[in-house]
Amino acid sequence: SDMLSHEAVVSTQSTGEEYIKTMCDEIIAVKPDLVLTEKGVSDLAQHFLLKAGITAIRRLRKSDMNRVARAVGGQIVHRTDELKECDIGTNCGLFEIKKMGDEYFTFLTKCKEPKACTILLRGASKDVLMEVERNLQDAMNVARNVLLDPFLVPGGGAAEAALAYRLIEKSKTIQGVGQWPYRAVAEALKVIPKTLMQNCGVNTIRTMTNLTAKHATGGTSWGVDGDTGDIVDMKTFGIWDTL
């Protein structure tokens, strides 16, 4: 029985090896340079693929896999026996592995007409990195909003100050308590330019009075310079917000 069980083990092992060889042969038949998979790649499979000059990258996240497919123009295939040559992504110009710090990163670059990309952020500490990521996310959302709704308003609190001025003017035409909702909304809108002034360390009351005076004389695009706290025309200053 020992002999039988040994033979059974050898037979099972060789069956497993044959199955892996068949899978590798099916991959090699479509002549790729690089194979990426969400699963693992055994040593034997790596050996067969390497002999054919194919690099294998294993344990990719599903989201990364989708992006790679879009970048190189390939198709994600779940079974090797369903592989066709048209599934191979041929738009990648360069595949390389670089070491950064203690980790290795795989780069697929020089792609023709890529439909996805990676932005690699590096920072001195985790906090700096998180802040950079937040800023990038904000910038990308602004670009998205401009594309979806292509309208811009003057930045630096100019739009809020203009609305506040109009609401206060409107409230003056209303008798009794009916004017208070207008004034309340106007005061709430003034928080944006006031906060910009406070951040710059200027006299908030005096600067806010100057800004209101500008808007009273038709300067609807005047707002606050976020660095100096000065009142500037946002059209010439070049600060715009999405609608």
VEXDODREN-562740 format. One record per residue (C-alpha): residue number from 1; x negated, y negated, z; residue in one letter. Coordinates in Angstrom, 2 decimals, decimal comma, m for minus. Layout:
N
<atom><seq>NUM</seq><X>X</X><Y>Y</Y><Z>Z</Z><type>A</type></atom>
...
//
This chain:
243
<atom><seq>1</seq><X>0,00</X><Y>0,00</Y><Z>0,00</Z><type>S</type></atom>
<atom><seq>2</seq><X>m2,95</X><Y>m2,30</Y><Z>0,67</Z><type>D</type></atom>
<atom><seq>3</seq><X>m4,09</X><Y>m1,67</Y><Z>m2,88</Z><type>M</type></atom>
<atom><seq>4</seq><X>m0,63</X><Y>m2,39</Y><Z>m4,24</Z><type>L</type></atom>
<atom><seq>5</seq><X>m0,25</X><Y>m5,60</Y><Z>m2,25</Z><type>S</type></atom>
<atom><seq>6</seq><X>m3,70</X><Y>m6,71</Y><Z>m3,40</Z><type>H</type></atom>
<atom><seq>7</seq><X>m2,77</X><Y>m6,01</Y><Z>m7,03</Z><type>E</type></atom>
<atom><seq>8</seq><X>0,54</X><Y>m7,87</Y><Z>m6,53</Z><type>A</type></atom>
<atom><seq>9</seq><X>m1,33</X><Y>m10,89</Y><Z>m5,18</Z><type>V</type></atom>
<atom><seq>10</seq><X>m3,80</X><Y>m10,82</Y><Z>m8,11</Z><type>V</type></atom>
<atom><seq>11</seq><X>m0,92</X><Y>m10,44</Y><Z>m10,56</Z><type>S</type></atom>
<atom><seq>12</seq><X>1,02</X><Y>m13,36</Y><Z>m8,98</Z><type>T</type></atom>
<atom><seq>13</seq><X>m2,14</X><Y>m15,47</Y><Z>m8,99</Z><type>Q</type></atom>
<atom><seq>14</seq><X>m2,87</X><Y>m14,77</Y><Z>m12,65</Z><type>S</type></atom>
<atom><seq>15</seq><X>0,79</X><Y>m15,46</Y><Z>m13,55</Z><type>T</type></atom>
<atom><seq>16</seq><X>0,49</X><Y>m18,83</Y><Z>m11,76</Z><type>G</type></atom>
<atom><seq>17</seq><X>m2,77</X><Y>m19,59</Y><Z>m13,57</Z><type>E</type></atom>
<atom><seq>18</seq><X>m1,23</X><Y>m18,66</Y><Z>m16,93</Z><type>E</type></atom>
<atom><seq>19</seq><X>1,75</X><Y>m20,94</Y><Z>m16,23</Z><type>Y</type></atom>
<atom><seq>20</seq><X>m0,59</X><Y>m23,85</Y><Z>m15,43</Z><type>I</type></atom>
<atom><seq>21</seq><X>m2,67</X><Y>m23,07</Y><Z>m18,56</Z><type>K</type></atom>
<atom><seq>22</seq><X>0,51</X><Y>m23,08</Y><Z>m20,69</Z><type>T</type></atom>
<atom><seq>23</seq><X>1,58</X><Y>m26,45</Y><Z>m19,22</Z><type>M</type></atom>
<atom><seq>24</seq><X>m1,87</X><Y>m27,91</Y><Z>m19,87</Z><type>C</type></atom>
<atom><seq>25</seq><X>m1,92</X><Y>m26,53</Y><Z>m23,44</Z><type>D</type></atom>
<atom><seq>26</seq><X>1,46</X><Y>m28,19</Y><Z>m24,10</Z><type>E</type></atom>
<atom><seq>27</seq><X>0,05</X><Y>m31,50</Y><Z>m22,84</Z><type>I</type></atom>
<atom><seq>28</seq><X>m3,23</X><Y>m31,10</Y><Z>m24,81</Z><type>I</type></atom>
<atom><seq>29</seq><X>m1,23</X><Y>m30,36</Y><Z>m28,00</Z><type>A</type></atom>
<atom><seq>30</seq><X>0,03</X><Y>m33,97</Y><Z>m28,19</Z><type>V</type></atom>
<atom><seq>31</seq><X>m3,55</X><Y>m35,30</Y><Z>m27,75</Z><type>K</type></atom>
<atom><seq>32</seq><X>m3,24</X><Y>m37,90</Y><Z>m24,96</Z><type>P</type></atom>
<atom><seq>33</seq><X>m6,27</X><Y>m39,57</Y><Z>m23,33</Z><type>D</type></atom>
<atom><seq>34</seq><X>m4,52</X><Y>m40,13</Y><Z>m20,00</Z><type>L</type></atom>
<atom><seq>35</seq><X>m1,78</X><Y>m38,27</Y><Z>m18,11</Z><type>V</type></atom>
<atom><seq>36</seq><X>0,11</X><Y>m39,89</Y><Z>m15,22</Z><type>L</type></atom>
<atom><seq>37</seq><X>2,43</X><Y>m37,98</Y><Z>m12,92</Z><type>T</type></atom>
<atom><seq>38</seq><X>4,53</X><Y>m38,60</Y><Z>m9,81</Z><type>E</type></atom>
<atom><seq>39</seq><X>3,61</X><Y>m35,09</Y><Z>m8,57</Z><type>K</type></atom>
<atom><seq>40</seq><X>0,27</X><Y>m33,52</Y><Z>m7,73</Z><type>G</type></atom>
<atom><seq>41</seq><X>m2,28</X><Y>m32,05</Y><Z>m10,16</Z><type>V</type></atom>
<atom><seq>42</seq><X>m4,00</X><Y>m28,82</Y><Z>m9,12</Z><type>S</type></atom>
<atom><seq>43</seq><X>m7,77</X><Y>m28,30</Y><Z>m9,46</Z><type>D</type></atom>
<atom><seq>44</seq><X>m7,19</X><Y>m25,74</Y><Z>m12,21</Z><type>L</type></atom>
<atom><seq>45</seq><X>m4,96</X><Y>m28,14</Y><Z>m14,19</Z><type>A</type></atom>
<atom><seq>46</seq><X>m7,59</X><Y>m30,88</Y><Z>m13,79</Z><type>Q</type></atom>
<atom><seq>47</seq><X>m10,22</X><Y>m28,45</Y><Z>m15,11</Z><type>H</type></atom>
<atom><seq>48</seq><X>m8,21</X><Y>m27,61</Y><Z>m18,25</Z><type>F</type></atom>
<atom><seq>49</seq><X>m7,35</X><Y>m31,25</Y><Z>m18,92</Z><type>L</type></atom>
<atom><seq>50</seq><X>m10,91</X><Y>m32,46</Y><Z>m18,32</Z><type>L</type></atom>
<atom><seq>51</seq><X>m12,26</X><Y>m29,86</Y><Z>m20,78</Z><type>K</type></atom>
<atom><seq>52</seq><X>m9,97</X><Y>m31,45</Y><Z>m23,38</Z><type>A</type></atom>
<atom><seq>53</seq><X>m11,24</X><Y>m34,94</Y><Z>m22,44</Z><type>G</type></atom>
<atom><seq>54</seq><X>m8,01</X><Y>m35,97</Y><Z>m20,67</Z><type>I</type></atom>
<atom><seq>55</seq><X>m7,93</X><Y>m37,94</Y><Z>m17,41</Z><type>T</type></atom>
<atom><seq>56</seq><X>m5,11</X><Y>m37,17</Y><Z>m14,96</Z><type>A</type></atom>
<atom><seq>57</seq><X>m3,78</X><Y>m39,68</Y><Z>m12,42</Z><type>I</type></atom>
<atom><seq>58</seq><X>m1,46</X><Y>m38,15</Y><Z>m9,82</Z><type>R</type></atom>
<atom><seq>59</seq><X>1,09</X><Y>m39,24</Y><Z>m7,19</Z><type>R</type></atom>
<atom><seq>60</seq><X>2,29</X><Y>m42,44</Y><Z>m8,85</Z><type>L</type></atom>
<atom><seq>61</seq><X>5,33</X><Y>m44,17</Y><Z>m7,37</Z><type>R</type></atom>
<atom><seq>62</seq><X>8,47</X><Y>m43,97</Y><Z>m9,53</Z><type>K</type></atom>
<atom><seq>63</seq><X>8,60</X><Y>m47,79</Y><Z>m9,82</Z><type>S</type></atom>
<atom><seq>64</seq><X>4,94</X><Y>m47,88</Y><Z>m10,98</Z><type>D</type></atom>
<atom><seq>65</seq><X>5,64</X><Y>m45,10</Y><Z>m13,47</Z><type>M</type></atom>
<atom><seq>66</seq><X>8,50</X><Y>m47,08</Y><Z>m15,01</Z><type>N</type></atom>
<atom><seq>67</seq><X>6,26</X><Y>m50,16</Y><Z>m15,31</Z><type>R</type></atom>
<atom><seq>68</seq><X>3,40</X><Y>m48,19</Y><Z>m16,90</Z><type>V</type></atom>
<atom><seq>69</seq><X>5,83</X><Y>m46,70</Y><Z>m19,45</Z><type>A</type></atom>
<atom><seq>70</seq><X>7,05</X><Y>m50,19</Y><Z>m20,36</Z><type>R</type></atom>
<atom><seq>71</seq><X>3,52</X><Y>m51,59</Y><Z>m20,55</Z><type>A</type></atom>
<atom><seq>72</seq><X>2,04</X><Y>m48,89</Y><Z>m22,83</Z><type>V</type></atom>
<atom><seq>73</seq><X>5,21</X><Y>m48,12</Y><Z>m24,81</Z><type>G</type></atom>
<atom><seq>74</seq><X>5,38</X><Y>m44,50</Y><Z>m23,60</Z><type>G</type></atom>
<atom><seq>75</seq><X>8,27</X><Y>m42,31</Y><Z>m22,56</Z><type>Q</type></atom>
<atom><seq>76</seq><X>8,62</X><Y>m40,56</Y><Z>m19,18</Z><type>I</type></atom>
<atom><seq>77</seq><X>9,01</X><Y>m36,80</Y><Z>m19,82</Z><type>V</type></atom>
<atom><seq>78</seq><X>10,08</X><Y>m34,35</Y><Z>m17,09</Z><type>H</type></atom>
<atom><seq>79</seq><X>9,05</X><Y>m31,05</Y><Z>m18,74</Z><type>R</type></atom>
<atom><seq>80</seq><X>5,88</X><Y>m30,31</Y><Z>m20,69</Z><type>T</type></atom>
<atom><seq>81</seq><X>7,73</X><Y>m28,05</Y><Z>m23,18</Z><type>D</type></atom>
<atom><seq>82</seq><X>9,83</X><Y>m31,07</Y><Z>m24,21</Z><type>E</type></atom>
<atom><seq>83</seq><X>6,78</X><Y>m33,22</Y><Z>m25,04</Z><type>L</type></atom>
<atom><seq>84</seq><X>6,69</X><Y>m34,83</Y><Z>m28,48</Z><type>K</type></atom>
<atom><seq>85</seq><X>3,98</X><Y>m36,96</Y><Z>m30,02</Z><type>E</type></atom>
<atom><seq>86</seq><X>6,35</X><Y>m39,96</Y><Z>m30,17</Z><type>C</type></atom>
<atom><seq>87</seq><X>6,56</X><Y>m39,89</Y><Z>m26,33</Z><type>D</type></atom>
<atom><seq>88</seq><X>2,92</X><Y>m40,91</Y><Z>m26,06</Z><type>I</type></atom>
<atom><seq>89</seq><X>2,33</X><Y>m44,59</Y><Z>m25,26</Z><type>G</type></atom>
<atom><seq>90</seq><X>m0,28</X><Y>m45,89</Y><Z>m27,70</Z><type>T</type></atom>
<atom><seq>91</seq><X>m0,20</X><Y>m49,62</Y><Z>m26,85</Z><type>N</type></atom>
<atom><seq>92</seq><X>m2,85</X><Y>m49,56</Y><Z>m24,10</Z><type>C</type></atom>
<atom><seq>93</seq><X>m6,24</X><Y>m50,90</Y><Z>m25,20</Z><type>G</type></atom>
<atom><seq>94</seq><X>m8,36</X><Y>m50,07</Y><Z>m22,16</Z><type>L</type></atom>
<atom><seq>95</seq><X>m8,09</X><Y>m47,69</Y><Z>m19,18</Z><type>F</type></atom>
<atom><seq>96</seq><X>m10,58</X><Y>m48,18</Y><Z>m16,35</Z><type>E</type></atom>
<atom><seq>97</seq><X>m10,94</X><Y>m47,59</Y><Z>m12,63</Z><type>I</type></atom>
<atom><seq>98</seq><X>m12,48</X><Y>m50,33</Y><Z>m10,47</Z><type>K</type></atom>
<atom><seq>99</seq><X>m13,44</X><Y>m50,30</Y><Z>m6,82</Z><type>K</type></atom>
<atom><seq>100</seq><X>m12,26</X><Y>m53,28</Y><Z>m4,76</Z><type>M</type></atom>
<atom><seq>101</seq><X>m13,25</X><Y>m53,30</Y><Z>m1,12</Z><type>G</type></atom>
<atom><seq>102</seq><X>m12,83</X><Y>m49,69</Y><Z>0,02</Z><type>D</type></atom>
<atom><seq>103</seq><X>m10,15</X><Y>m48,71</Y><Z>m2,49</Z><type>E</type></atom>
<atom><seq>104</seq><X>m10,09</X><Y>m47,62</Y><Z>m6,10</Z><type>Y</type></atom>
<atom><seq>105</seq><X>m7,62</X><Y>m49,25</Y><Z>m8,50</Z><type>F</type></atom>
<atom><seq>106</seq><X>m6,53</X><Y>m47,98</Y><Z>m11,92</Z><type>T</type></atom>
<atom><seq>107</seq><X>m6,25</X><Y>m50,65</Y><Z>m14,62</Z><type>F</type></atom>
<atom><seq>108</seq><X>m4,38</X><Y>m50,29</Y><Z>m17,91</Z><type>L</type></atom>
<atom><seq>109</seq><X>m5,25</X><Y>m53,45</Y><Z>m19,83</Z><type>T</type></atom>
<atom><seq>110</seq><X>m5,38</X><Y>m54,98</Y><Z>m23,34</Z><type>K</type></atom>
<atom><seq>111</seq><X>m1,87</X><Y>m53,66</Y><Z>m24,06</Z><type>C</type></atom>
<atom><seq>112</seq><X>m0,08</X><Y>m54,57</Y><Z>m27,30</Z><type>K</type></atom>
<atom><seq>113</seq><X>3,29</X><Y>m56,25</Y><Z>m26,62</Z><type>E</type></atom>
<atom><seq>114</seq><X>3,59</X><Y>m55,05</Y><Z>m23,00</Z><type>P</type></atom>
<atom><seq>115</seq><X>7,06</X><Y>m55,21</Y><Z>m21,41</Z><type>K</type></atom>
<atom><seq>116</seq><X>5,69</X><Y>m55,11</Y><Z>m17,83</Z><type>A</type></atom>
<atom><seq>117</seq><X>2,62</X><Y>m56,30</Y><Z>m15,95</Z><type>C</type></atom>
<atom><seq>118</seq><X>1,03</X><Y>m56,35</Y><Z>m12,50</Z><type>T</type></atom>
<atom><seq>119</seq><X>m0,09</X><Y>m59,47</Y><Z>m10,67</Z><type>I</type></atom>
<atom><seq>120</seq><X>m2,94</X><Y>m58,56</Y><Z>m8,33</Z><type>L</type></atom>
<atom><seq>121</seq><X>m3,11</X><Y>m60,77</Y><Z>m5,23</Z><type>L</type></atom>
<atom><seq>122</seq><X>m6,14</X><Y>m60,89</Y><Z>m2,93</Z><type>R</type></atom>
<atom><seq>123</seq><X>m6,55</X><Y>m62,82</Y><Z>0,31</Z><type>G</type></atom>
<atom><seq>124</seq><X>m8,91</X><Y>m63,16</Y><Z>3,26</Z><type>A</type></atom>
<atom><seq>125</seq><X>m6,30</X><Y>m61,86</Y><Z>5,71</Z><type>S</type></atom>
<atom><seq>126</seq><X>m2,87</X><Y>m60,24</Y><Z>5,71</Z><type>K</type></atom>
<atom><seq>127</seq><X>m1,18</X><Y>m63,53</Y><Z>6,67</Z><type>D</type></atom>
<atom><seq>128</seq><X>m2,82</X><Y>m65,42</Y><Z>3,80</Z><type>V</type></atom>
<atom><seq>129</seq><X>m1,82</X><Y>m62,64</Y><Z>1,39</Z><type>L</type></atom>
<atom><seq>130</seq><X>1,81</X><Y>m62,68</Y><Z>2,59</Z><type>M</type></atom>
<atom><seq>131</seq><X>1,92</X><Y>m66,48</Y><Z>2,16</Z><type>E</type></atom>
<atom><seq>132</seq><X>0,50</X><Y>m66,26</Y><Z>m1,39</Z><type>V</type></atom>
<atom><seq>133</seq><X>3,05</X><Y>m63,57</Y><Z>m2,25</Z><type>E</type></atom>
<atom><seq>134</seq><X>5,92</X><Y>m65,73</Y><Z>m0,92</Z><type>R</type></atom>
<atom><seq>135</seq><X>4,70</X><Y>m68,73</Y><Z>m2,96</Z><type>N</type></atom>
<atom><seq>136</seq><X>4,41</X><Y>m66,59</Y><Z>m6,09</Z><type>L</type></atom>
<atom><seq>137</seq><X>7,91</X><Y>m65,21</Y><Z>m5,53</Z><type>Q</type></atom>
<atom><seq>138</seq><X>9,26</X><Y>m68,78</Y><Z>m5,21</Z><type>D</type></atom>
<atom><seq>139</seq><X>7,47</X><Y>m69,86</Y><Z>m8,40</Z><type>A</type></atom>
<atom><seq>140</seq><X>8,82</X><Y>m66,87</Y><Z>m10,35</Z><type>M</type></atom>
<atom><seq>141</seq><X>12,36</X><Y>m67,56</Y><Z>m9,09</Z><type>N</type></atom>
<atom><seq>142</seq><X>12,05</X><Y>m71,19</Y><Z>m10,22</Z><type>V</type></atom>
<atom><seq>143</seq><X>10,95</X><Y>m70,04</Y><Z>m13,70</Z><type>A</type></atom>
<atom><seq>144</seq><X>13,85</X><Y>m67,56</Y><Z>m13,78</Z><type>R</type></atom>
<atom><seq>145</seq><X>16,39</X><Y>m70,21</Y><Z>m12,73</Z><type>N</type></atom>
<atom><seq>146</seq><X>15,15</X><Y>m72,64</Y><Z>m15,40</Z><type>V</type></atom>
<atom><seq>147</seq><X>15,56</X><Y>m69,95</Y><Z>m18,08</Z><type>L</type></atom>
<atom><seq>148</seq><X>19,04</X><Y>m68,92</Y><Z>m16,89</Z><type>L</type></atom>
<atom><seq>149</seq><X>20,29</X><Y>m72,46</Y><Z>m16,25</Z><type>D</type></atom>
<atom><seq>150</seq><X>18,09</X><Y>m74,92</Y><Z>m18,20</Z><type>P</type></atom>
<atom><seq>151</seq><X>18,79</X><Y>m78,11</Y><Z>m16,23</Z><type>F</type></atom>
<atom><seq>152</seq><X>16,39</X><Y>m80,09</Y><Z>m14,03</Z><type>L</type></atom>
<atom><seq>153</seq><X>16,95</X><Y>m82,79</Y><Z>m11,41</Z><type>V</type></atom>
<atom><seq>154</seq><X>14,31</X><Y>m85,17</Y><Z>m9,94</Z><type>P</type></atom>
<atom><seq>155</seq><X>12,48</X><Y>m83,55</Y><Z>m7,00</Z><type>G</type></atom>
<atom><seq>156</seq><X>10,99</X><Y>m84,97</Y><Z>m3,80</Z><type>G</type></atom>
<atom><seq>157</seq><X>14,45</X><Y>m85,50</Y><Z>m2,25</Z><type>G</type></atom>
<atom><seq>158</seq><X>15,48</X><Y>m87,88</Y><Z>m5,08</Z><type>A</type></atom>
<atom><seq>159</seq><X>18,62</X><Y>m85,94</Y><Z>m6,07</Z><type>A</type></atom>
<atom><seq>160</seq><X>19,73</X><Y>m85,65</Y><Z>m2,42</Z><type>E</type></atom>
<atom><seq>161</seq><X>19,06</X><Y>m89,35</Y><Z>m1,77</Z><type>A</type></atom>
<atom><seq>162</seq><X>21,05</X><Y>m90,31</Y><Z>m4,90</Z><type>A</type></atom>
<atom><seq>163</seq><X>24,01</X><Y>m88,15</Y><Z>m3,84</Z><type>L</type></atom>
<atom><seq>164</seq><X>23,85</X><Y>m89,53</Y><Z>m0,29</Z><type>A</type></atom>
<atom><seq>165</seq><X>23,91</X><Y>m93,11</Y><Z>m1,60</Z><type>Y</type></atom>
<atom><seq>166</seq><X>26,91</X><Y>m92,42</Y><Z>m3,89</Z><type>R</type></atom>
<atom><seq>167</seq><X>28,83</X><Y>m90,69</Y><Z>m1,07</Z><type>L</type></atom>
<atom><seq>168</seq><X>28,26</X><Y>m93,63</Y><Z>1,33</Z><type>I</type></atom>
<atom><seq>169</seq><X>29,39</X><Y>m96,08</Y><Z>m1,38</Z><type>E</type></atom>
<atom><seq>170</seq><X>32,51</X><Y>m93,96</Y><Z>m1,93</Z><type>K</type></atom>
<atom><seq>171</seq><X>33,21</X><Y>m93,85</Y><Z>1,83</Z><type>S</type></atom>
<atom><seq>172</seq><X>33,29</X><Y>m97,67</Y><Z>1,93</Z><type>K</type></atom>
<atom><seq>173</seq><X>36,35</X><Y>m97,61</Y><Z>m0,35</Z><type>T</type></atom>
<atom><seq>174</seq><X>38,32</X><Y>m95,37</Y><Z>2,05</Z><type>I</type></atom>
<atom><seq>175</seq><X>40,19</X><Y>m96,72</Y><Z>5,08</Z><type>Q</type></atom>
<atom><seq>176</seq><X>40,18</X><Y>m95,06</Y><Z>8,53</Z><type>G</type></atom>
<atom><seq>177</seq><X>38,87</X><Y>m91,59</Y><Z>9,44</Z><type>V</type></atom>
<atom><seq>178</seq><X>39,05</X><Y>m90,37</Y><Z>5,81</Z><type>G</type></atom>
<atom><seq>179</seq><X>35,60</X><Y>m91,89</Y><Z>5,19</Z><type>Q</type></atom>
<atom><seq>180</seq><X>33,83</X><Y>m89,77</Y><Z>7,84</Z><type>W</type></atom>
<atom><seq>181</seq><X>33,55</X><Y>m86,50</Y><Z>5,86</Z><type>P</type></atom>
<atom><seq>182</seq><X>31,77</X><Y>m88,44</Y><Z>3,08</Z><type>Y</type></atom>
<atom><seq>183</seq><X>29,37</X><Y>m90,02</Y><Z>5,58</Z><type>R</type></atom>
<atom><seq>184</seq><X>28,72</X><Y>m86,64</Y><Z>7,30</Z><type>A</type></atom>
<atom><seq>185</seq><X>27,77</X><Y>m84,95</Y><Z>4,02</Z><type>V</type></atom>
<atom><seq>186</seq><X>25,59</X><Y>m87,96</Y><Z>3,08</Z><type>A</type></atom>
<atom><seq>187</seq><X>23,70</X><Y>m87,73</Y><Z>6,40</Z><type>E</type></atom>
<atom><seq>188</seq><X>23,21</X><Y>m83,98</Y><Z>5,88</Z><type>A</type></atom>
<atom><seq>189</seq><X>21,75</X><Y>m84,57</Y><Z>2,40</Z><type>L</type></atom>
<atom><seq>190</seq><X>19,32</X><Y>m87,17</Y><Z>3,77</Z><type>K</type></atom>
<atom><seq>191</seq><X>17,64</X><Y>m84,43</Y><Z>5,85</Z><type>V</type></atom>
<atom><seq>192</seq><X>15,60</X><Y>m83,31</Y><Z>2,79</Z><type>I</type></atom>
<atom><seq>193</seq><X>13,83</X><Y>m86,66</Y><Z>2,05</Z><type>P</type></atom>
<atom><seq>194</seq><X>13,56</X><Y>m87,37</Y><Z>5,83</Z><type>K</type></atom>
<atom><seq>195</seq><X>11,80</X><Y>m84,03</Y><Z>6,41</Z><type>T</type></atom>
<atom><seq>196</seq><X>9,34</X><Y>m84,78</Y><Z>3,59</Z><type>L</type></atom>
<atom><seq>197</seq><X>8,58</X><Y>m88,14</Y><Z>5,23</Z><type>M</type></atom>
<atom><seq>198</seq><X>8,10</X><Y>m86,56</Y><Z>8,66</Z><type>Q</type></atom>
<atom><seq>199</seq><X>5,70</X><Y>m83,98</Y><Z>7,20</Z><type>N</type></atom>
<atom><seq>200</seq><X>3,55</X><Y>m86,84</Y><Z>5,86</Z><type>C</type></atom>
<atom><seq>201</seq><X>3,59</X><Y>m88,71</Y><Z>9,18</Z><type>G</type></atom>
<atom><seq>202</seq><X>5,07</X><Y>m91,97</Y><Z>7,85</Z><type>V</type></atom>
<atom><seq>203</seq><X>7,67</X><Y>m94,17</Y><Z>9,54</Z><type>N</type></atom>
<atom><seq>204</seq><X>10,86</X><Y>m92,27</Y><Z>8,65</Z><type>T</type></atom>
<atom><seq>205</seq><X>13,39</X><Y>m95,06</Y><Z>9,29</Z><type>I</type></atom>
<atom><seq>206</seq><X>11,50</X><Y>m97,73</Y><Z>7,31</Z><type>R</type></atom>
<atom><seq>207</seq><X>10,69</X><Y>m95,37</Y><Z>4,40</Z><type>T</type></atom>
<atom><seq>208</seq><X>14,28</X><Y>m94,06</Y><Z>4,26</Z><type>M</type></atom>
<atom><seq>209</seq><X>15,55</X><Y>m97,69</Y><Z>4,12</Z><type>T</type></atom>
<atom><seq>210</seq><X>13,15</X><Y>m98,40</Y><Z>1,21</Z><type>N</type></atom>
<atom><seq>211</seq><X>14,35</X><Y>m95,26</Y><Z>m0,61</Z><type>L</type></atom>
<atom><seq>212</seq><X>18,01</X><Y>m96,22</Y><Z>m0,13</Z><type>T</type></atom>
<atom><seq>213</seq><X>17,23</X><Y>m99,73</Y><Z>m1,43</Z><type>A</type></atom>
<atom><seq>214</seq><X>15,65</X><Y>m98,20</Y><Z>m4,55</Z><type>K</type></atom>
<atom><seq>215</seq><X>18,77</X><Y>m96,11</Y><Z>m5,19</Z><type>H</type></atom>
<atom><seq>216</seq><X>21,00</X><Y>m99,15</Y><Z>m4,58</Z><type>A</type></atom>
<atom><seq>217</seq><X>19,21</X><Y>m100,96</Y><Z>m7,45</Z><type>T</type></atom>
<atom><seq>218</seq><X>19,64</X><Y>m98,07</Y><Z>m9,92</Z><type>G</type></atom>
<atom><seq>219</seq><X>16,44</X><Y>m96,10</Y><Z>m9,18</Z><type>G</type></atom>
<atom><seq>220</seq><X>18,21</X><Y>m92,73</Y><Z>m9,14</Z><type>T</type></atom>
<atom><seq>221</seq><X>15,02</X><Y>m90,76</Y><Z>m9,84</Z><type>S</type></atom>
<atom><seq>222</seq><X>13,00</X><Y>m92,17</Y><Z>m6,93</Z><type>W</type></atom>
<atom><seq>223</seq><X>11,92</X><Y>m89,75</Y><Z>m4,19</Z><type>G</type></atom>
<atom><seq>224</seq><X>9,15</X><Y>m88,98</Y><Z>m1,71</Z><type>V</type></atom>
<atom><seq>225</seq><X>5,55</X><Y>m88,06</Y><Z>m2,58</Z><type>D</type></atom>
<atom><seq>226</seq><X>5,04</X><Y>m84,93</Y><Z>m0,42</Z><type>G</type></atom>
<atom><seq>227</seq><X>1,33</X><Y>m85,69</Y><Z>0,11</Z><type>D</type></atom>
<atom><seq>228</seq><X>1,28</X><Y>m89,41</Y><Z>1,00</Z><type>T</type></atom>
<atom><seq>229</seq><X>4,91</X><Y>m90,11</Y><Z>2,01</Z><type>G</type></atom>
<atom><seq>230</seq><X>5,13</X><Y>m92,97</Y><Z>m0,54</Z><type>D</type></atom>
<atom><seq>231</seq><X>8,31</X><Y>m93,71</Y><Z>m2,50</Z><type>I</type></atom>
<atom><seq>232</seq><X>7,62</X><Y>m92,85</Y><Z>m6,16</Z><type>V</type></atom>
<atom><seq>233</seq><X>9,56</X><Y>m92,42</Y><Z>m9,41</Z><type>D</type></atom>
<atom><seq>234</seq><X>9,82</X><Y>m88,66</Y><Z>m9,95</Z><type>M</type></atom>
<atom><seq>235</seq><X>10,11</X><Y>m89,09</Y><Z>m13,72</Z><type>K</type></atom>
<atom><seq>236</seq><X>6,57</X><Y>m90,48</Y><Z>m13,94</Z><type>T</type></atom>
<atom><seq>237</seq><X>5,31</X><Y>m88,47</Y><Z>m10,94</Z><type>F</type></atom>
<atom><seq>238</seq><X>6,39</X><Y>m85,24</Y><Z>m12,66</Z><type>G</type></atom>
<atom><seq>239</seq><X>8,19</X><Y>m83,40</Y><Z>m9,83</Z><type>I</type></atom>
<atom><seq>240</seq><X>11,41</X><Y>m81,67</Y><Z>m10,87</Z><type>W</type></atom>
<atom><seq>241</seq><X>13,75</X><Y>m79,21</Y><Z>m9,16</Z><type>D</type></atom>
<atom><seq>242</seq><X>16,03</X><Y>m76,59</Y><Z>m10,67</Z><type>T</type></atom>
<atom><seq>243</seq><X>19,72</X><Y>m77,39</Y><Z>m10,55</Z><type>L</type></atom>
//
